[in-house]
Amino acid sequence: MSDPRYPIGKFSYAGPLTAEQKQECLANIEQAPARLRAALRGLSDAQLDTPYRDGGWTLRQVAHHVPTAT
């Protein structure tokens, strides 16, 4: 990774989604809150306060800014 601002790479548009791809994306969005809660469950304060990269947000900050209501 050469640029830490883009840990998974820059966005690229591959064209419109198929109906199947759209349903998969919607299912991922629907499952995201529960997956985030499960991933954070049981972490210590020290872990929650660790940034994911130099100058980046902590897990606690990310969790606070992501809506998790279902």
N, C-alpha and C positions, 0 to 999 in steps of 0.2 A: 504494500500500500504506500503510494508515494505522497498522497495528500490526505492527512487525517480528517479533513472536513468531509470527505466522501468515503467512509469506511467500506461501503459496498459498491462504490463506483458512482459515476454521474448518471442521471436519468437519461434514458434513451427511449424514444417512442417507436414502437414496432407496428403501429397501425391499430385500427379498431379491434376490439375484443370479439371473439366468437361468443355465442350464447353460453357455451360450456365454460369458457374462460371467465365470463362475467359472473356466472353462478359460483364458480370456485373463489373468485375474489370476494364476493358478498359473504360466502361462508367463512372465509378467513377473517373478514372484518367482524362478523358476528361472534366468532370464537376468541377474538383478540383480548377482550377484557378478562375473561376467565383465565386465559393462558398467562396474561400478565400477573394477575393475582396469584396464580399457582407458582409462577417463577419467583415471585418476591416473598412468598410465604416462608417464614422461618429464618429469613436473613437477619443478621445482627445489625445494630445501628451502624457499626463500623463498615459493614458491607454496603448498607444502603447509602452511606455517605462517601462512597468511593466513586470518583469520576471514571467514566469508561475510556477516556483518553485525556491527555494533558490539555487543560483549559476547557474540558467538556463538562457537561452536566453530570451530576451524581445520579445514581439509580433513584434516589428519593425524589429528585427534581423531575426526572423523566416521568416517574409514576404520577407525580402531582399534576403534570401537564397533559396527561393522557386520560381522556374520559373513560371511566370503567363502569358506568352504570349499565345495567342490562334490562 
